[in-house]
Amino acid sequence: MQFALISATAALGGLLFGYDTGVISSALLFIRTVFHLSTAGQSLVAGIVLVGAVIGAVVAGTLSDRFGRRRVILVTALVFVIGALSSAVADSVGVLVAGRLLIGIGIGVASMLTPLYLAEIAPAASRGAVTSLNQLCITLGILVSYLVGYAFASTPDGWRWMLGVGAVPGAVLAAGMLVLPESPRWLAGHNRLPEAEAVLRRLRASADEVAIELASLRTDLLRGDGKLAPWSALLEPHLRPALIVGIGLAMFQQITGINTVIYFAPQIFEAAGLSSASVSILATAGVGLVNVVLTLVSIWLIDRVGRRVLLLWSLGGMAVTLLVLAAGFAVGTSGASAWITVLSVAAYVAFFAVGLGPVFWLLIAEIFPLAVRGRAMSLATISNWGFNLVVTITFLGLIDLFGRAGTFLIYAVLTLAAVAFTAVLVPETKGRSLEEIEDALEGRVPSLPPERVAVPLRSR
């Protein structure tokens, strides 16, 4: 019970990530009128969060390696609170952009540290499900943002309430992190093994589990001389396979178009022919509910069928639904075709939620060695947010150039490229400890029971 409470509290970082990412799609329908925003202005208000996220991701790895996962998450929660309140009271575009930039910094740090913290406190057998709590909270945050958007759609200055509500989970996370333990792997990496053992005793059900994990940690420390590696260590050849996978998935998670739906879904539905802003926001909330439900399915499957299988099914389904969405816009934007668009978006989000959404964040928390884990995850997260920014600021421009049908066709082709990348390069990590994954990716043969040796780590 204590482990479940610790995991749920830490996963609130994902809730903040999701809420502050999703709420702009509803608020922007009103902000663009209040501040008389052009297409470029709307892209700035939506995209400045991503600039902040890149900044947050740049500093997150170094800060978390130096000061600990727990302390940095605590400070990040306070940044969310300040950013949300600043955005809510904004009386000019400049103040709004500054508040959203702060929120973006918080999102960039939380997007890396929440799955990292969860992966480092979880036992190997359930690490997929525990780490995917982060993705579940992201989807819950997005859904809540849509529902809050719908609730305040007819309220004068309702967009201020939409943005300000994000301060509430930030305050809860800050309070929770005051009492949560530090990551045992971070403690071990700083030669604080007695404290790491104490945390493991708090997190694990049996003394045997604690003893096995401590033995793995001691072995890992001896290999790295108990020191954190510098940034230059990321250039070493033995880390190249993990970096290619991490950065490649970071790129494909974004250039396949998911955040065009998260940020601009109400506008997509309005363009498809739905009758009003409120109806578009409500339809978007329905898509958000699909996102939550399929993430729950993913949590149930991820430690059973493995990461690769979910990724391949997910990406294949996304490609098909993007093709249907492109065809729907090519045919027309009225009557039944409007609902074809809604259903296609819902199916696309469903396929993303069951695989690419949670598996990317899980894999980058699994595949890097302890000595460089914070920095390497930071690099993958920077790539993720960088491509997110590119996709977001180019989406409306692509629609102007190629139309909606052409734009979603481009995303479909990129998704097929992601299928090929996954099939060739992405490893299976199901059921392995973080130390065993490190051994296999670096070419050392781990000592595993026969039934686990049968699950290859290197891509097939």
DRENTOR-885977 format. One record per residue: x, y, z of N, C-alpha, C, O, CB in turn. Coordinates in steps of 0.2 Angstrom, whole numbers, plus 5000, padded with zeros to 4 digits. Glycine has a CB too. Example, Ala and Ser with C-alpha at 12.3 -4.5 7.8 and 13.67 -1.06 7.14 Angstrom:
<recs>
506649725039506249785039506649845039507149835042505749785045;506449895035506849955036506450005039506750065040507049975029;
</recs>
This chain:
<recs>
500449945000500050005000500450065000500350114996499550005006;501050065004501450125004501750134997501850194995501950115010;502050084994502350094988501850114983502050164979502550024985;501150094983500650124978500550194979500450234975500050084979;500550214986500450284987501050334985500950384982500350294995;501650304986502250344984502250354976502350404973502850304986;502050294973502050294965501550344963501650384958501950224962;500950344966500350384963500550454965500350504960499750364967;500850474970501050544972501550564967501450624964501350554979;502050524965502550544961502350554954502550604950503150494961;501850514952501550524945501150584944500950594938501050464944;500950624949500650684948501050734944500750784941500550724955;501650724943502050764938501850754931501850794927502850744939;501650684930501250674923500650714923500450734917501150604923;500250714928499550744928499650824926499350854922499250744935;500150854929500350924928500550934920500350974917500850954932;500950884918501250884911500650884907500550924902501650824910;500150834908499550824903499050884904498850914899499150764905;498950914910498450964910498751024907498351054903498350984918;499351044908499551114906499751104898499751154895500251134909;499851044896499951034889499251034885499151064880500250964887;498751004888498051004885497651064885497251074881497750944887;497651104891497251154892497251214887496751244886497351184899;497851214884497851274879497451264873497251314870498651284877;497251204871496851184866496151214867495851244862496751114864;495851214873495251244874495351324875494951364873494951214880;495851344879495951414881496051454875495851514874496451424886;496451424870496651464864496051484860496051534856497051424860;495451444860494851474856494651534859494351574855494351414857;494751554865494551624868495151674868495051734867494251614875;495751644870496251694870496451724863496551784863496951654872;496351694858496451714851496051774850496251824846496351664846;495451774853494951834852495051894857495151944855494251804853;495251874863495351924868495951964866495952024867495451894875;496551934864497151964862497251974855497752004853497751924865;496651964851496751974843497351944840497751974837496752054842;497451874842498051844839497951824832497451794830498151784844;498451834828498551804821498751734822498851704827499051844817;498751694816499051624816499751624820499851574823499051604809;500151674818500851664821500751674829501151644833501251724818;500351724831500251734838499951674842500151654847499751794839;499451634838499251574841499751524842499851494847498651544837;500151514837500751474837501251494843501551444846501151474830;501351554844501751574849501551554856501851534860501951654849;500851574857500551554864500551474865500751454871499851584864;500451444860500451364861501151344861501351294865500051334855;501651374857502251344856502751364861503351334862502551364850;502651424865503151444870503251394876503751394879502951514873;502751354877502751304882503251254880503651224884502051264883;503351244873503851194871504551224871505051184872503651174864;504651284870505251314871505451304879506051284880505251394869;505051324883505151314890505351234892505751224896504551334894;504951194888505051124890505751094887506051054891504551074886;505951124882506651114880507151134885507651104887506851144873;507051194887507551224893507551184899508051164902507351294895;506951164901506851114907507151054906507551024910506151104908;507151024900507450954899508150964898508550914900507150934892;508451024896509151034896509451034903510051004904509351104893;509151064908509451064914509251004919509550994924509251134918;508750974917508450924922508950864923508950844929507850884919;509250844918509750784919510350804924510450764929510050764913;510650864923511150884927510950894934511250874939511550944924;510350934935510150954941509950884945510050884951509550994941;509550844942509350784946509950734947509950704953508850744941;510450734943511050694945511450724951511750684955511550684939;511450794951511850824957511450824963511650814968512050894954;510750844963510350864969509850804971509550814976510050924968;509750764966509350704968508650714964508450774963509150704975;508350664963507650664959507150704963506750744960507450594957;507150684970506550704974506550784974506050814974506650674981;507150814976507250884977507050924971506650974971507950904979;507250904965507150934959506350934957506150984954507550904953;506050874958505350874957504950914961504450944959505150794958;505150924968504850974972504851044970504351074970505150964979;505451064968505551134965505151144959504851194958506251144964;505151094955504751094948503951104950503651144946504851034944;503751074955503051074957502851154958502351174957502851034963;503351184962503251254964503251294957502851344957503751274969;503651284953503751314946503051314943502751364940504251284942;502751254943502051244940501551294943501151324939501851174940;501551294949501051334953501151414951500651444949501151334961;501751434951501951504949501751514942501451574940502651524950;501851474937501751484930500951484929500751524925502051424926;500651434932499851434931499551494934499051524930499551374935;499751524940499451584942499651644938499151684937499651594950;500251644936500451704931500051704925499851754923501151694930;499951644922499551644916498851664917498551694913499551574913;498551644923497851654924497651734925497151754923497651614930;498151764927498051844929498351884923498351944924498351854936;498551854918498951894913498451944910497851934908499151844907;498752004909498352064906498652084899498452134896498252124911;499152044897499452064891499751994888499851944891499952114891;499851994881500151934878500851924881501051864882500251944871;501251974883501851964886501851924892502251884894502252034887;501451944897501351914903501151844902501351794906500851954908;500651834898500351764896500951714894501051664896499851764891;501351744889501851704886502451684892502651634892502251744881;502551734896503051724902502751674906503151624908503151794906;502151674908501851624912501851554909502051504912501151634914;501751554903501751484899502451464898502551404898501351494892;502951504898503651484897503851454904504151404904504051544896;503651474909503751444916503451374916503751334918503551494922;502851374914502551304914502851254910502951204911501751314912;503151284904503551244899504151214903504351154902503651274893;504451254906505051234910504951174915505251124915505451294914;504351184918504151134923503951074919504151014922503551154927;503651074914503451014910504050984907504050914908503051034904;504551014905505150984903505550944908505750894907505651044900;505550974914505850934920505450874922505750824922505950984926;504750884922504350834925504350774920504250714922503650864926;504350794913504250744908504850694908504750634906504250774901;505450714911506050674911506050644918506150584919506650714910;505950684923506050654930505550604933505650564937506150714935;504950624931504350574933504450504931504450464936503650604931;504550494925504650414923505350394926505350334927504650414916;505850434926506450414929506450394936506650334938507050464928;506050434940505950424947505550354948505750314952505650474951;505050344944504650294945504950224943504950174946503950294940;505350234937505750174935506250154940506450094941506150184928;506550204944507150184949506850164955507250124959507550244950;506250174957505950144963505550084962505350044967505450194966;505450064956504950004954505349934954505949944952504650014948;505149884956505449814955505349794947504949824944505049764959;505849754945505849744938505249714935505049724930506449694937;504949664939504349634936503749674935503349664931504149584941;503649734938503149774937503349844935502949894935502749784943;503949854933504249924931503849954925503750014925504949914929;503649914920503249944915502649974917502450024915503149884910;502249934921501649964924501750024928501350074928501249904927;502150024933502350074937502550134934502250194935502850054943;503050134929503250184925502750214921502650274920503850174921;502250174918501750194914501150234918500750264915501450134910;501250234925500750274928500850344926500450394926500850264936;501450364924501650434922501250444916500950504916502350444920;501150404911500850414905500050414907499650454904500950364900;499850374911499150374913498950444916498450474914498950314918;499350464920499250534923499250594918498950634918499750554929;499750584913499750634907499050634904498750684903500250614902;498750574902498150564899497550594903497150624901498050494897;497650574910497150604914497150674915496650714915497150574921;497750704915497850774915497550814909497250864909498550794916;497650774903497350804897496650804897496250854895497650764891;496350744899495650744899495350794904494850824903495450664902;495650804910495350854915495350924912494950964913495750844921;495950934908495950994905495451014900495151064899496651004901;495250954896494650964891494050974895493551014893494650904887;493950944901493250944904493251014908492751044908493250894910;493851034910493851104913493651154908493351204909494551124917;493951144902493851194896493151194895492851244893494251174890;492751134894492051134893491651174898491151204897491851064892;491851154905491551184910491551264910491051294912491751164917;492051294908492151364908492051394901492251454901492851384911;491851354896491751384890491351444889491451484885491551324885;490751444893490251494893490351544899489951594900489551464893;490951544903491051584908491451644906491951634902491351554914;491251704908491651764906492351754909492451744914491351834909;492851764904493551754906493651684908494151674913493751804911;493251644906493351574908494051544906494251494910492851524904;494451574901495051544900495551554906496051514906495351584893;495451604910495851624915495751564920496251544923495651684919;495151544922495051484926495351424923495651384927494351474927;495351414917495651354913496351344915496651294917495551354906;496751404914497451404915497651404923498151374925497751464912;497251434927497351444934497251374938497651364943496951494937;496851334936496651274939497351224940497351184944496151234936;497751234935498351194935498851204941499251164943498851214929;498651264945499051274951498851214957499351204961498951344954;498251194956498051144961498451084962498751064967497351124960;498551044956498950984957499650994958500050954961498950944950;499951054956500651074957500751084965501251064967500751144954;500251114968500351114975500251054979500651044984499751164978;499851004976499850934979500450904978500650864983499250904976;500750904972501350874971501950894976502350854978501550874964;501950964976502450994981502450964988502950954991502451074981;501850964990501650944997501850864998502250845003500950944999;501750824993501850754993502650744993502850694996501550724987;502950784988503750764988504050784994504650764995503950804982;503750824999504150835005504250775009504650775013503750885009;503850725008503850665012504050605008504150545011503150655016;504050605002504250544998505050534998505450575000504050554990;505250464998505950454998506350474992506050484986506050375000;506950474992507450484987507450424983507350364986508150514989;507650424976507750364972508350324975508850354977507850384965;508250254977508750214980509350214975509950204977508550144981;509250214968509750204963510150274963510850274962509550194957;509850334964510250394965510650394971511250414971509750454965;510350374977510750364983511350324982511950334984510350344989;511250264979511850214978512350244973512950234975511550154975;512150284968512650314964513050364967513550384964512250344958;512750394973513150444977513450414983513650444988512750504979;513650344983513950304988513550314995513950325000514650334989;512950314994512550315000512150255001511450255001512050385000;512450195001512150135001511750125007511150095006512650075000;511950145013511450125019510750165018510250135020511750155025;510750225015510150255014509750225008509150215009510250335012;510150205003509750164998509450105001508850084999510250144992;509750065005509550005008508850025012508349985012510049975012;508950075016508350095020507750115015507150095017508550155024;507850145010507250165005507050095002506450085002507550215000;507450055000507249984997506849945002506349915000507849944995;506949955009506649915014505949945014505449915016506949915020;505850015013505250045013504750025007504150025007505350115014;505150015001504750004995504649934993504149914990505150034989;505049884996504949814994504649774999504649785005505649784993;504249714997503849675002504249625006504049605011503349644998;504849605003505249555007506049575007506249615003505149495003;506349545012507049555013507449525007507949555005507349525020;507249475004507549444998507649494993508149494989507249374996;507049524991507049574986507549634987507949654982506349604985;507549654993508049704995508749684994509149714991507949725002;508949624996509549594995509849584988510349604986509649524999;509349564984509549554977509649624973510149624970508949514973;509249674975509349734972509949774974510349804970508749784973;510149764981510749794983511349764980511849794979510749784991;511349694979511849664976511949694969512549704967511749584975;511449704965511449724958511749794958512149814954510849734955;511549834963511749904964512549904965512949954963511349944969;512749864970513449864972513849844965514449874964513549814977;513649794962514049774955514049834951514549844948513649714952;513549874950513449924945513949984948514350014944512749954945;514049994954514450044957515150024956515550074954514350054964;515349964957516049944956516249954949516849974947516149864958;515749944944515949944937516050024935516550034931515349924933;515750064938515850134937516250174942516250234942515150174936;516550144946516950174952516550224956516850264959517550204948;515950214956515450254960515450324958515250364962515750244967;515650334952515550404950515050414944514950374940516250434948;514750474944514350494938514750514932515250544933513850544940;514550484926514950504920514850574918514250594919514850454915;515350604915515250674912514850664906514650614903515950704911;514550724903514150724897514550694891514250664887514050804895;515250704891515650674886515550604885515650574880516350694886;515350564891515350494891514750474886514750414884515150474898;514250514884513750494880513950484873513650454869513250554880;514550504871514850494865515250434864515450414859515350554863;515350394870515650324869515250274865514650274865515750304876;515650234861515350194857514850144860514350124857515850154853;514950124866514550074869513850094871513350064872514850044875;513750164871513150194872512750214866512150234867513250264876;513050204860512750224854512050184853511550224851513250214848;512050124854511350084852510850114856510250124854511450014854;510950124863510450154867510250224865509650244865510650154875;510750264863510550334861510150334855509750384854511250374860;510350294850509950294844509250274845508750304842510250244839;509150224849508450204851508050264855507550284853508450144855;508450294860508050344864507950404860507350434860508550364869;508350434856508250494852507850474846507450524844508950524849;507850414843507450404837506750394839506250424836507650334834;506550364845505850364847505650434850505050444849505850314853;506050474853505950544854505650574848505150614849506450574858;506050574843505850604837505150574834504750614832506350594831;505150514833504550484830503850494835503350494832504650404829;503950494841503350514845503050574844502450584844503550504853;503450624841503150694840503050704832502450724831503750744842;503450674828503350694821502750654818502650664812503950684817;502550604821501950564819501250604821500750584819501950494822;501350664824500750714824500350714830499850744830500350694819;500550674836500050674841499950734844499350754846500350624847;500350784845500250844849499850894844499650944847500850874851;499850884838499350924834498650914836498250954836499450914826;498550854838497850834840497750864847497250894849497750754840;498250854852498150874859498050954859497650974863498850854863;498450994855498451064855497851094851497651144853499151094853;497751064845497251094841496651054839496351064834497651104834;496451004843495950964842495251004841494850984837495850914848;495151044846494451084845494451124838493951124835494351134850;495051154836495051184829494951134824494651154819495751224829;495251074824495151024819494451004819494250994813495650964821;494150994824493450974824492951034822492451024818493150954831;493151094823492751154820492851154813492351164809493051224823;493451144810493551144803493251084800493051084794494351134802;493151024804492750964801492050974800491650944797492950904805;491751034804491051044803490651044809490051044809490751004798;490951034815490551034821490351104823490651154821490951004827;489751104826489351164826489651224830489451284828488651154828;489951214836490151274840490851254844491051194844489651284845;491051304847491651294851491551244857491951194858491951354854;490951244860490751204865490751134863490951084866490151224869;490451124857490351054855491051024853491150964854489851054848;491451064850492151044848492551024854492850974854492451104844;492451064860492851044866492550984869492950944871492751104871;491950974869491650914871491850854867491950804870490850914871;491850854861492150804856492850784858493050734858492050824849;493250844859493950834861493950794868494450754869494250904862;493550814873493550774879493350704878493650664882492950804884;492950684873492850614872493450584869493550524871492250604866;493850614865494450584863494950584869495350534869494850634858;494950624874495350624880495150564884495650534887495250684884;494550544884494350484888494550424885494750374888493550484888;494550424878494850364875495550354876495850304877494750374867;495950414877496650414878496750384885497250344886496950484878;496350404890496450374897496350294897496650254900495950404902;495750274894495550204894496050164891496250114893494850194891;496350184885496850144882497550144885497850094884496950164874;497650194889498250194893498150144898498650114900498350264896;497650134901497450084906497550014903497849974906496750094909;497350004897497449944894498249934893498449874894497149944887;498549984891499349974890499649954896500149914896499550044887;499449984902499749974908499649894910500149864913499450014914;499049874908498949794909499349754905499549694907498149784908;499449774899499849734894500649744894500949694892499649754887;500849794896501549814895502049764898502649754895501749884897;501949734904502349694907502149614905502449574907502349694914;501649614901501449544898501649534891501949474890500649534899;501549574887501649564880502349594878502649574872501149584875;502549644881503249674880503149744876502649754874503649624876;503749774876503749844873503749844866503349884863504349884876;504049804863504149804855503449784852503249824847504649754853;503149734855502449714852501949774852501649794847502149654855;501949804858501449864859501649924854501249954851501449894866;502349934853502549984849502349974841502050014838503249994849;502449914839502249894832501549894831501349924826502549824830;501149874835500449874834500149944835499749964831500049834840;500449984839500250054840500450094834499950134831500650084846;501050094831501250134826500850114819500650154815501950124824;500750044818500350024813499650054813499350074808500349944812;499350044818498650074819498650154818498150174815498350054826;499150184821499150254820499150274812498850324810499750284823;499650234809499650254801499050244798498850284793500250204798;498650194799498050174796497550234797497150264793497750114798;497450254804496950304806497150374803496750414801496850304813;497750384802497950454799497850454792497650504789498750464800;497850394788497650394781496850404781496650434776497850324778;496550374785495750384785495650454787495150484784495450334791;495950484791495850554793496050604787495650644786496250574799;496550584784496750624778496150614772495950664769497350604775;495950554772495450544767494750584769494450604764495250464766;494650584775494050614777494050694776493550714774493950604785;494550724777494650794775494650804767494450854765495250824778;494950754764494950764756494150754754494050794749495350704753;493750714757493050704754492650764756492250794751492750644758;492750794762492250854763492250864771492450824775491650844760;491950924773491950934780491250954782491051014785492350994782;490750914781490050924783489750854784489950804782489650964778;489150854788488750804789489150744792489550754797488450774783;489050684789489350624792490150624792490450594796489150564788;490450664787491150664787491450694793492050684795491350704780;491050744796491350774802491450724808491950724811490850834805;490950674808491050624813491550574811491750534816490350594814;491650564805492150514803492850544805493250514807492150514795;492950614805493550644807493550634815494150614817493450724806;493050644819493050634826493250564828493650554832492350654829;492950514824493050444826493850424824494150384827492550394822;494050454818494750444816495250464821495750434822494850474809;495150524823495550554828495550514835496050504838495350634830;494950494837494850454843495250384842495650364846494150434844;495250354836495550294835496350304835496750264837495350264828;496550354832497250374831497550384838498050354840497350444827;497150424843497350434849497450364853497850354857496950484853;496950324852496850254855497550214854497850184858496250214853;497650214847498250174846498950204849499350164851498350174838;498950274849499550304852499550284859500050274862499450384851;498950294863498950284870499150204872499450204877498250294873;499050164868499150094870499850074869500150024871498750044866;500250114865500950094863501450154864501850164869500950064857;501450194858502050244858502050294863502550314866501950284851;501450314866501350354872501750334878502250364880500650374874;501550274881501950254887502550224886503050234890501450214891;502650184880503250144879503850194878504450174881503150104873;503850244875504450294874504650314881505250304882504250354870;504250334885504450364892504750304896505250314900503950394895;504450244895504750184899505450164896505850154900504250124898;505450164890506150134887506750184889507250154890506050124880;506650244888507150294890507350294897507950314899507050364887;506850274901507050264908507350194910507650184915506450264913;507350144905507650084906508350074903508750034905507150034903;508450104897509050074893509650114894510150084891508850084886;509750164898510350194899510650174906510350164911510250274899;511350164906511650144912511550204918511450264916512450144911;511650174924511550224930511950284930511750334931511650184936;512650274928513150324928512950384923513150444925513750304926;512550374918512350424913511650434912511350464908512650414906;511250394917510550394915510150464915509750474911510150354921;510350504920510050574920510150614914509750644911510250604927;510850614912511050654907510750624900510550664896511750654906;510750554899510550524893509750534892509550554887510750454893;509450524898508650544898508550614896508050634893508350524904;508950654899508850724897508950744890508550784887509450774901;509450714887509550724880508950694875508750724871510250684877;508750634877508150604874507550654875507150664870507950534876;507450674881506850724882506950784878506450814876506850734890;507550814878507650874874507450864867507150904864508450894874;507650804864507550794857506750784856506450814852507850724855;506450754861505650744861505350814861504950824857505450704867;505550864865505250924866505450974860505051014857505350964872;506050964857506250994851505850984845505651024842506950984850;505750914844505350894839504550914840504250934835505350824837;504350914846503650934848503551004846503051024843503550924855;504051054847504051124846504051134838503651174836504651154848;504451094834504451094827503751084824503551114820504951054824;503451024826502851004824502251054826501851074821502650934827;502251084832501751124834501751194830501251214828501851144841;502351224829502451284826502351284818502251334815503051324827;502451214815502351214808501651184806501451184800502851164806;501251164811500651124810500151174806499851154800500251104816;500051234808499551274805499851304798499451314793499351344809;500451314798500851324792500751274786500651284780501551344793;500851204789500751154784500051144781499951134775500951084788;499551164785498851164783498751214778498451204773498351174789;499051274779499051324774499351304767499051324762499351394776;499851274768500251244762499951184758499851184752500951234763;499751134762499551074759498851054760498551004758499951014762;498451094765497751074766497851024772498350994773497451044760;497251014775497250964781497350894778497650854782496550974784;497050874773497150804770497950794769498150744771496750794764;498250844765498950834764499350834770499850794770499150884759;499250874775499650874781499550804785500050784787499350934786;498950784786498950714789499150654785499350604788498150704791;499250664779499550614774500250614776500550564776499350624767;500550674777501250674778501450644785501950604785501550754779;501050654790501050614796501050544796501350504799500550644801;500550524791500550444790501150414787501350364789499950434785;501450454783502050424780502650424785503050374785502350474774;502650474789503150474794503050414799503550394802503150544798;502450404801502250344805502450284802502750234806501450344807;502450274796502650204793503450204793503650144794502450204785;503750264793504450264794504650234801505150204803504750324793;504250254806504350244813504250164814504550134818503850274818;503750134810503650064811504350024809504549984812503050044806;504650044803505250014801505850024806506149984807505450044794;505850084809506350104814506250054820506750024822506350174817;505650044822505550004828505649924827506049894831504850004830;505449904821505649834819506349814819506549764820505249824812;506749864817507449854816507849864822508349824823507749894810;507749914826508249944831507949934838508349934842508350004829;507349934839507049944846507149874850506849824847506349974847;507449874856507549814860506949794864506549834865508149814864;506949734866506449714871506749714878507249684879506149644869;506449744883506749754889506249724895506449724901506849824891;505749694893505249664898505549614902505949564901504649624894;505449624909505649574914506349584916506549534920505449514912;506749624914507449634916507549684921507249744920507849644909;508049674925508249734929508549784925508849774920508649704935;508649844928508949904924509749884923510049904918508949964928;510049844928510749824927510849774922511349774918510949804934;510349724921510349674916510249704909510649684905509849624917;509849754909509749794902510449824900510649824895509149844903;510749854905511349894904511849844901512249854897511649924910;511949784905512449734903512249714895512749704891512349674907;511649694894511549674887511649724882511949704876510749644887;511449784883511549834878512349854877512549874871511249904879;512749844882513449854881513849794879514449794879513749884888;513449734878513749674875514049624880514349574878514349694871;513849644886514049594891513449544892512849564891514149624898;513649474893513049424894512849424901513249394905513349354891;512249434902512049434909511849364911511749324907511349474910;511849354918511749284920510949284922510749314927512149264927;510549254917509849244918509549174918509949134915509549284912;509049164921508649104921508549084914508449134910508049104925;508449024912508349004905507749044902507749064896508248934904;507149044906506549074903506649144901506249174897505949064908;507149184904507249254903507749264898507749314894507449284909;508149214897508649224891508249214885508549244880509149164892;507749184885507349174879507049234876506749244870506749124880;507049294880506749354878507349394876507749424880506349384884;507449404869508049444867508049514869507449544869508149434860;508649544870508649614871508749654865508449704863509149634877;509249624861509449664855508849654850508449604850510049634852;508749704846508249704841508349644836508849624835508249764837;507749614834507749554830507749574823507749534818507149514832;
</recs>
